[in-house]
Amino acid sequence: MAEVNAAVVKQLREKTGAGVMDCKRALAECSGQLEQAVVWLREKGIAGAAKRAGRVASDGTIGAYIHTGGKLGVLLEVNCETDFVAKTPEFQNLVKELAMQVAATNPRAVRREEIPPSVIEQERQIYAAQSAGKPAPVVDKIVEGKLEKFYREVCLLEQGYMRDPARTVSELIAEYSATVGEKIEVRRFIRFQLGETASEGSDGAGTA
């Protein structure tokens, strides 16, 4: 992701209520142009999703996906605000897509806040060691850049959507949220692979 001006990111957040990473992505996509980034976020449904963030998603469903051959399976809890939306084809399709995403990419957690600090510190040490010999400010920048890449690989919401890697899973959820008019969030998942220990996402809520 290209570097963007922090002041412009702050302005965009104030205008839309979108998260930092979504604002950075919007500005990168729009060559740093604030108003174009506002439109981009609205088209993706992210600005509207941010306004719904304070609502309570207390309904939803638990979806399942079993890969062909029965050697890989996923259970996934996705929440919304009402039982009505939970039963819609749009919501059910999203749950299926998310379960398949987990099966295909094997994330460690729903979002970055759920990654244990010890794991993050270990990654920092590895990246710093790989950059040994460079000036400290350069090392710090390299480490932070590699950490961002790490999050995009292991956090479900930050992964590229398997059918369209140019979109993140968070953006996919935001688009569905805009379609149904309710807050949607991934609460947790567990991934089973035959012969291996189950890979379980945290119980913390992952909100788009």
C-alpha positions in Angstrom: 0.0 0.0 0.0 1.4 3.4 -1.0 2.3 5.9 1.7 -0.5 8.4 2.4 -0.6 11.7 4.3 -1.6 11.1 8.0 -3.5 14.4 8.1 -5.6 13.5 5.1 -6.3 10.1 6.6 -7.6 11.9 9.7 -9.8 14.2 7.6 -11.2 11.2 5.8 -12.0 9.4 9.0 -13.8 12.4 10.3 -15.8 12.7 7.2 -16.8 9.0 6.9 -16.2 7.3 10.2 -14.3 4.6 8.4 -11.3 2.8 10.0 -7.7 3.8 9.5 -6.8 0.9 7.2 -9.9 1.5 5.0 -9.1 5.2 4.8 -5.5 4.5 3.8 -6.7 2.1 1.1 -9.2 4.5 -0.2 -6.6 7.3 -0.5 -4.1 5.0 -2.1 -6.8 4.0 -4.7 -7.6 7.6 -5.3 -4.1 9.1 -5.5 -4.5 10.9 -2.2 -7.6 12.9 -3.3 -9.8 13.3 -0.3 -13.2 13.8 -2.0 -12.6 11.0 -4.4 -11.7 8.8 -1.4 -15.0 9.7 0.2 -16.9 8.6 -2.9 -14.8 5.4 -3.1 -15.7 4.5 0.5 -19.4 5.2 -0.1 -19.4 3.0 -3.2 -17.8 0.2 -1.3 -20.4 0.6 1.5 -17.7 1.2 4.1 -18.8 4.6 5.1 -22.3 3.4 5.8 -21.0 0.4 7.6 -19.0 2.6 10.0 -22.2 4.4 11.0 -23.7 1.1 11.8 -20.8 0.0 14.0 -22.4 1.1 17.2 -25.4 -1.2 16.7 -25.7 -4.6 18.4 -25.5 -7.6 16.1 -27.2 -10.1 18.3 -28.7 -12.4 15.7 -27.1 -14.3 12.8 -26.2 -17.9 12.0 -23.5 -20.5 12.3 -22.4 -21.7 8.9 -20.5 -24.8 7.8 -18.3 -25.7 4.9 -17.0 -29.2 4.2 -14.4 -29.4 1.4 -14.8 -32.1 -1.3 -13.5 -35.4 0.1 -14.4 -34.5 3.7 -10.9 -33.9 4.9 -11.3 -30.1 5.6 -14.1 -28.3 7.3 -15.0 -24.9 8.8 -17.6 -23.7 11.4 -18.2 -20.0 11.4 -20.4 -17.7 13.4 -21.6 -14.5 11.6 -23.8 -12.0 13.4 -26.3 -9.5 12.1 -29.1 -7.4 13.8 -32.2 -9.4 13.1 -33.5 -12.9 12.4 -35.1 -11.6 9.2 -31.8 -10.6 7.7 -30.1 -13.8 9.0 -32.5 -15.8 6.8 -32.0 -13.8 3.6 -30.2 -15.4 0.6 -27.7 -12.5 0.6 -26.7 -13.1 4.2 -26.6 -16.9 3.8 -24.4 -16.5 0.7 -22.0 -14.3 2.6 -21.7 -16.8 5.4 -20.9 -19.5 2.9 -18.3 -17.3 1.2 -16.6 -16.5 4.5 -16.5 -20.2 5.5 -14.9 -21.0 2.2 -12.4 -18.2 2.7 -11.3 -19.6 6.0 -11.0 -23.1 4.5 -8.9 -21.8 1.6 -6.6 -19.3 3.5 -6.4 -20.7 7.1 -6.3 -17.4 9.0 -5.1 -17.3 12.6 -7.7 -14.8 13.8 -10.7 -12.7 12.8 -8.8 -9.4 13.3 -5.3 -8.2 14.3 -6.3 -7.3 17.8 -6.8 -11.0 18.5 -3.3 -12.0 17.6 -1.4 -12.7 20.9 1.2 -10.0 21.8 3.8 -12.8 22.1 3.3 -13.8 18.5 3.6 -10.2 17.3 6.8 -9.6 19.3 8.3 -12.8 17.9 7.5 -11.6 14.3 9.1 -8.2 15.2 12.3 -9.9 16.3 12.5 -12.1 13.2 12.0 -9.1 10.9 14.5 -7.0 12.8 17.1 -9.8 12.6 16.5 -10.1 8.8 17.3 -6.3 8.5 20.4 -6.4 10.7 23.1 -3.9 9.7 20.8 -1.2 8.5 20.2 2.1 10.3 17.7 1.8 13.2 15.0 4.1 11.5 15.2 2.0 8.4 14.9 -1.2 10.4 11.8 0.1 12.2 10.2 1.0 8.9 11.0 -2.4 7.4 9.6 -4.2 10.5 6.4 -2.2 10.4 5.9 -2.9 6.7 6.4 -6.6 7.2 4.0 -6.6 10.2 1.3 -5.1 8.0 1.9 -7.8 5.4 1.7 -10.4 8.2 -1.6 -9.1 9.4 -3.0 -9.2 5.8 -2.0 -12.9 5.6 -3.2 -14.1 9.0 -6.2 -11.9 9.9 -9.5 -12.9 8.1 -10.8 -9.3 7.8 -7.6 -8.0 6.2 -7.1 -10.9 3.8 -7.7 -10.4 0.1 -11.1 -12.0 -0.8 -10.4 -15.3 -2.5 -12.5 -14.5 -5.6 -11.3 -10.9 -6.0 -7.9 -10.3 -4.1 -8.2 -6.6 -4.9 -10.9 -6.4 -2.3 -10.4 -7.3 1.4 -12.8 -9.5 3.3 -13.7 -6.5 5.4 -14.7 -4.6 2.3 -16.8 -7.7 1.1 -18.6 -7.7 4.5 -19.2 -3.9 4.3 -20.8 -4.3 0.8 -23.2 -7.0 2.1 -23.9 -4.8 5.1 -24.9 -1.9 2.8 -27.1 -4.3 0.8 -29.1 -5.6 3.8 -28.9 -2.4 5.8 -27.6 -4.0 9.0 -24.4 -4.4 10.9 -22.7 -7.6 10.1 -19.7 -9.1 12.0 -17.7 -12.3 12.1 -17.6 -13.4 15.7 -15.5 -16.6 15.5 -14.5 -19.6 13.4 -12.9 -22.9 13.8 -11.1 -24.8 11.0 -10.7 -28.6 11.0 -8.2 -30.5 8.9 -8.0 -34.2 9.0 -5.1 -35.4 11.2 -4.3 -31.9 12.5 -5.2 -29.9 15.6 -8.2 -27.6 15.0 -7.3 -24.0 14.1 -9.7 -21.7 16.0 -10.3 -18.0 15.6 -10.7 -15.9 18.8 -14.1 -15.4 20.4 -13.6 -11.7 20.0 -15.9 -10.1 17.5 -14.4 -9.2 14.1 -16.3 -6.2 12.8 -16.1 -4.9 9.3 
